[in-house]
Amino acid sequence: MAARASGLVDGLQGGAQSGRAIPLRLGHEDGCEFGMHGVVSEIFPPERVVYRECMDGQAGESVVATVLVEPVGQTWLTTTSVYASREVREMVLKSGMKRGIAASYERLDKLLRDLGRQAKEKGAGGR
């Protein structure tokens, strides 16, 4: 089952800034969707973004920090989520989130490979 997500990148288009709201729609290829919303807490392009998120209709929020580093010619992405309680964390883990995140990162890997290949082809054609 592949997951799909939209909203975060769209929500950050046009200049992300602290305090900016981020609408998120997440779902599965089977059509099941749910919404989340968040607010950017801090942003340091292109290295770091921190935001708070909450599932629509649910109490409590998590804090998510995404950090990009490039130690040796490769970009490493680390995302850390902090939940309000251990119980909330366990509920999230049981929700199938791990499969959805894995599928999302697989799609991101493919997208980045395709973009890299397109850039190389464009560069080779321009010589």
Secondary structure, DSSP 8 states (H G I E B T S, - for coil): --EEEESHHHHHTT---TT-EEEEEEEETTS-EEEEEEEEEEEETTTEEEEEEEETT-S--EEEEEEEE-SSSS-EEEEEEE-SSHHHHHHHHHTTHHHHHHHHHHHHHHHHHHHHHHHHHHHHHT-
